Amino acid sequence: MLVPVALSADSFGYILYQYLPGFIFNTRMDFLVLFFFYLALVLIGVVMICICSKTHYLKGLVRGGAQIISYIIPECLQRAVLKLLHYLFHTRNHTFILLHLILQGMVYSEYTWEIFDYCQELEFSLHYLLLPYLLLIVNLVFFILSCVSNPGTITKANELLFLQVYEFDEVMFSKNMKCSTCNLRKPARSKHCSVCNRCVHRFDHHCVWVNNCIGAWNARYFLLYLLTLTASAATMAVVSSVFLVQLVVVSDLYLETFVDDLGHFQYLFLTFPRIVFMLGFVIMLSFLLGGYLCFTLYLAATNQTTNEWYRGDWAWCQHCPHVARPPSAEPQVHRNIHSHGLWSNLREIFLPATAHYERKKN
């Protein structure tokens, strides 16, 4: 049985006494469940980063690890895992959309049921507390637009229109190239998406979280979706941190502990375990999303796509001494010929170049 060593008789005592008895007896269970759930999310995030990384040495390590595991795991289980991975990442499905909404719902439920109520009792500004909900509404709007909008699918009807938009650099994008699957001429900066089975104008990448390609016509929606998602995670992290810091500093809560047969547990973690773990999750999410947002803003500012950045870096690697190539092959240097200044590049994201050609055609 847990026995309190000391308890502050501060103004925050009301909150502590009101909410502590309801879950003090199963705190340890909540703590362990949340800990393992949090650890699993961190491990999944690390694995996804490793899979998506283009570092060749890291890919070699992953490949070597997969070979070692293949000797341990039964072949039938390997086939089932490969089939599942193929379904998740190489076919259009709504799995990650549902996962996205579930995670978002869990975080906002915890914020609503605990942090919002506590902060109201501590007389936090209501505008400050409602900001995450405003960001959620805006985020869901751009999330839906990213999911359902046409990224710029190339068809027979608009093939000639797209061919006029961008100049061919004859290094990464050559004239008179045809898509073997769609049997269409490939405009500059386009790519065939094997998941969606279509050619996309100014193809950036296929995003499993929105179950759609990101191209010329929905890149603005995806950028604003990513911006509002990062802002909402960061805002909840700030609100939660301010609440805990104020609670700890003013009430001297960091001095309080519970003692049982196993030793000492911090009073803060026992009283607010879900808030503490939610704070850790949204902080980690803020850093991951913030890093990806900075990368996306860099691509937008320099008028590049993720596909072009990846292929351009690979083209640069072809000049490395350890990369084998025919002696007669002359190196071709890729240059970004589509960048025309910061504001012009950003305008192209929010007002795609195709729109100008459509107005001229009409």
C-alpha positions in Angstrom: 0.0 0.0 0.0 1.3 3.5 -0.9 1.8 5.9 1.9 2.4 9.7 1.3 5.6 10.9 2.9 4.7 14.6 2.7 1.9 16.6 1.1 1.9 20.4 0.4 -1.0 22.3 1.8 -1.0 24.6 -1.1 -3.8 26.0 -3.3 -3.1 23.1 -5.7 -4.0 20.6 -3.0 -7.6 20.7 -4.1 -6.6 19.3 -7.5 -4.4 16.7 -6.0 -7.0 15.4 -3.5 -9.8 15.6 -6.0 -8.3 13.5 -8.7 -5.7 11.3 -6.9 -8.0 8.7 -5.1 -9.7 7.6 -8.3 -6.6 6.0 -9.8 -4.0 5.7 -7.0 -4.5 1.9 -6.7 -4.0 1.2 -10.4 -1.3 3.8 -11.0 1.5 1.3 -11.3 -0.5 -0.6 -14.0 -1.2 2.7 -15.9 2.4 3.6 -15.6 3.7 0.3 -17.1 1.1 0.1 -19.9 1.8 3.7 -20.9 5.5 3.1 -20.7 5.5 0.1 -23.0 3.1 1.8 -25.4 5.3 4.9 -25.5 8.4 2.7 -26.0 6.7 0.9 -28.9 5.9 4.1 -30.6 9.5 5.3 -30.3 10.8 2.0 -31.7 8.3 2.1 -34.6 9.4 5.7 -35.3 13.1 4.7 -35.4 12.4 1.7 -37.6 10.4 3.9 -40.1 13.2 6.4 -40.2 15.7 3.6 -41.0 13.5 2.2 -43.7 12.9 5.5 -45.3 16.5 6.6 -45.1 18.5 6.7 -48.3 21.8 6.1 -46.6 23.3 3.2 -48.4 25.3 1.9 -45.4 22.2 2.0 -43.3 20.3 0.1 -46.0 23.1 -2.5 -45.9 22.8 -2.9 -42.2 19.0 -3.3 -42.5 19.5 -5.9 -45.3 22.0 -7.8 -43.2 19.8 -7.8 -40.2 16.9 -9.0 -42.3 19.0 -11.9 -43.6 19.9 -12.9 -40.0 16.3 -12.7 -39.0 15.3 -14.8 -42.0 17.2 -17.7 -40.6 15.3 -17.5 -37.3 11.7 -16.7 -38.3 9.8 -19.4 -40.1 9.3 -18.9 -43.8 5.5 -18.9 -43.6 5.7 -16.0 -41.1 8.1 -14.2 -43.4 5.7 -14.4 -46.3 2.9 -13.1 -44.1 5.0 -10.2 -42.9 6.0 -9.3 -46.5 2.4 -9.6 -47.6 1.4 -7.2 -44.9 4.2 -4.7 -45.6 3.3 -4.8 -49.3 -0.4 -4.1 -48.5 0.5 -1.2 -46.1 3.1 0.5 -48.2 2.6 -0.6 -51.8 -1.2 -0.5 -52.2 -3.7 2.2 -51.7 -5.5 1.6 -48.4 -6.9 3.6 -45.5 -4.9 1.9 -42.7 -2.7 4.9 -42.0 -5.6 7.4 -42.3 -7.4 5.5 -39.5 -4.2 5.3 -37.4 -3.7 9.0 -37.9 -7.2 9.8 -36.7 -7.0 7.4 -33.8 -3.7 8.8 -32.5 -5.0 12.4 -32.9 -8.2 11.5 -31.1 -6.3 9.9 -28.2 -4.0 12.9 -27.8 -6.9 15.4 -27.9 -9.0 13.2 -25.6 -6.3 13.3 -23.0 -5.8 17.0 -23.5 -9.5 17.6 -23.0 -10.2 15.3 -20.1 -7.2 16.2 -18.0 -5.1 19.2 -19.0 -8.0 21.4 -20.1 -9.9 20.9 -16.9 -6.9 21.4 -14.7 -5.8 24.5 -16.5 -9.3 26.0 -16.2 -9.1 25.5 -12.4 -5.8 27.2 -12.4 -7.4 30.1 -14.3 -5.4 29.8 -17.5 -6.5 32.0 -20.4 -9.3 30.4 -22.3 -8.0 31.6 -25.7 -4.7 30.0 -24.9 -6.4 26.7 -24.1 -8.6 26.7 -27.1 -5.8 27.3 -29.6 -5.1 23.5 -30.1 -8.7 23.0 -31.0 -8.6 25.8 -33.6 -5.5 24.2 -35.1 -7.2 20.8 -35.1 -10.1 22.1 -37.2 -7.8 23.8 -39.7 -5.5 20.7 -39.8 -8.5 18.4 -40.5 -9.6 20.6 -43.4 -6.2 20.4 -45.1 -5.9 16.7 -44.2 -9.1 16.0 -46.0 -8.0 18.1 -49.0 -4.7 16.3 -49.1 -6.5 13.0 -49.1 -9.2 13.6 -51.7 -7.7 16.3 -54.1 -6.2 15.4 -57.5 -2.4 15.7 -57.3 -2.1 16.4 -61.0 -2.9 13.1 -62.8 -1.6 13.0 -66.3 -4.1 11.8 -68.9 -4.5 11.8 -72.7 -6.7 14.9 -72.4 -4.1 17.0 -70.5 -0.8 15.4 -71.7 0.0 18.2 -74.1 -0.8 20.9 -71.6 1.6 19.4 -69.0 4.4 19.0 -71.6 4.5 22.8 -71.9 4.8 23.7 -68.2 8.4 22.8 -67.4 11.6 22.8 -69.3 13.5 19.5 -69.8 17.0 19.5 -68.3 18.1 16.4 -70.4 19.8 15.0 -67.3 17.1 14.0 -64.9 14.2 14.6 -67.3 14.6 13.9 -71.0 12.3 14.8 -73.9 10.3 12.2 -75.8 10.3 9.7 -72.8 7.2 7.6 -72.5 5.7 5.9 -69.5 5.7 2.2 -70.2 2.7 1.7 -67.9 0.4 4.6 -68.9 1.7 4.8 -72.5 1.9 8.6 -72.2 4.7 11.0 -72.9 6.4 12.0 -69.6 6.4 15.8 -68.9 9.3 17.2 -67.1 9.2 16.7 -63.3 6.6 14.0 -63.6 6.8 10.4 -62.3 4.7 7.3 -62.4 3.4 6.3 -59.0 3.4 2.5 -58.6 1.1 2.7 -55.6 -1.6 4.8 -57.3 -0.8 3.4 -60.8 -0.8 6.8 -62.5 1.6 9.4 -63.7 1.6 12.6 -61.6 2.7 16.1 -62.7 5.5 17.6 -60.5 5.5 14.4 -58.5 6.8 14.8 -54.9 6.1 11.6 -53.1 3.4 9.1 -52.2 2.2 9.8 -48.6 0.7 6.8 -46.9 -0.7 9.0 -44.1 -3.1 10.7 -46.6 -3.3 7.7 -49.0 -2.6 9.9 -51.9 0.3 11.2 -54.1 1.6 14.7 -53.4 1.9 16.6 -56.7 1.5 20.0 -58.3 -2.2 20.4 -57.5 -2.2 19.4 -53.8 1.3 20.3 -52.6 -0.1 23.5 -51.0 -2.7 21.5 -49.1 -0.1 19.0 -47.8 2.3 21.8 -46.8 -0.5 23.6 -44.8 -1.6 20.2 -43.3 2.0 19.6 -42.1 2.4 23.1 -40.8 -0.9 23.0 -38.7 -0.1 19.4 -37.5 3.3 20.6 -36.2 1.8 23.7 -34.7 -0.9 21.7 -32.9 1.6 19.3 -31.4 3.9 22.1 -30.3 1.0 24.1 -28.8 -0.1 21.1 -26.7 3.4 20.5 -25.6 3.8 24.1 -24.5 0.4 24.1 -22.7 1.2 20.8 -20.9 4.7 22.0 -20.0 3.5 25.3 -18.6 0.8 23.4 -16.5 3.3 20.9 -15.0 6.0 23.5 -14.4 3.5 25.8 -12.7 2.1 23.0 -10.6 5.6 21.7 -9.6 7.2 25.1 -8.9 4.3 26.7 -7.0 3.3 23.7 -5.0 6.8 22.2 -4.4 5.4 19.0 -5.9 8.8 17.9 -6.9 9.6 17.3 -3.2 6.7 14.9 -2.7 7.1 11.1 -3.0 5.2 7.9 -2.2 6.9 5.1 -0.4 6.0 1.5 -0.7 7.8 -1.9 -0.3 9.6 -1.4 -3.6 11.0 2.1 -2.9 10.2 5.7 -3.9 8.2 6.9 -6.8 8.0 10.5 -7.8 4.7 12.0 -6.7 4.3 13.9 -10.0 4.5 10.7 -12.1 2.1 8.9 -9.8 -0.4 11.7 -9.9 -0.3 12.7 -13.6 1.2 9.6 -15.4 -0.9 10.1 -18.6 -0.1 13.8 -18.8 3.6 13.2 -18.4 3.7 10.5 -21.1 1.4 12.5 -23.4 3.9 15.4 -23.0 6.8 13.2 -23.9 4.9 11.9 -27.0 3.9 15.4 -28.3 7.4 16.7 -27.7 8.9 13.9 -29.7 6.3 14.4 -32.4 7.0 18.1 -32.5 10.6 17.5 -33.2 10.0 14.9 -35.8 7.3 16.9 -37.6 9.3 20.1 -37.2 12.3 18.5 -38.8 10.2 17.2 -41.7 8.4 20.6 -42.0 11.8 22.4 -42.3 12.9 20.0 -45.0 9.6 20.5 -46.9 9.9 24.3 -46.6 13.5 24.0 -48.0 12.2 22.1 -51.0 9.5 24.6 -51.6 11.9 27.6 -51.2 14.3 26.0 -53.8 11.6 24.7 -56.1 12.5 21.0 -55.7 10.5 17.9 -55.1 11.4 15.1 -52.8 11.8 12.9 -55.9 14.2 15.4 -57.5 16.1 15.9 -54.3 16.6 12.2 -53.9 17.6 11.6 -57.5 19.8 14.7 -57.6 21.7 13.5 -54.6 22.1 10.1 -56.2 23.3 11.7 -59.4 25.9 13.5 -57.3 27.0 10.2 -55.9 27.7 8.9 -59.4 30.8 11.1 -59.3 32.1 9.5 -56.2 35.3 7.4 -56.8 33.8 4.2 -55.3 30.9 4.2 -57.7 31.5 2.0 -60.7 30.7 3.4 -64.2 31.9 2.8 -67.8 35.2 4.6 -68.6 33.6 6.2 -71.6 30.6 7.6 -69.7 30.9 11.3 -69.1 29.5 12.6 -65.8 26.3 14.6 -66.1 25.8 17.3 -63.5 22.2 17.9 -62.4 21.3 21.6 -61.9 18.1 22.9 -60.6 16.8 25.0 -63.6 13.4 25.5 -62.1 14.3 27.8 -59.2 13.5 31.4 -59.9 13.8 33.0 -56.5 12.1 32.5 -53.1 8.8 34.3 -53.7 8.4 32.9 -57.2 9.1 29.4 -55.9 6.6 29.7 -53.1 4.0 31.2 -55.5 4.4 28.1 -57.7 3.4 25.9 -54.7 0.3 27.9 -53.9 -0.6 28.8 -57.5 0.6 25.9 -59.6 2.1 26.8 -63.0 -0.5 24.7 -64.7 -3.2 27.1 -63.8 -1.6 29.8 -66.0 -1.5 27.5 -69.0 -5.2 26.5 -68.4 -6.2 30.2 -68.4 -4.3 30.8 -71.7 -5.9 27.8 -73.3 -9.4 28.9 -72.3 
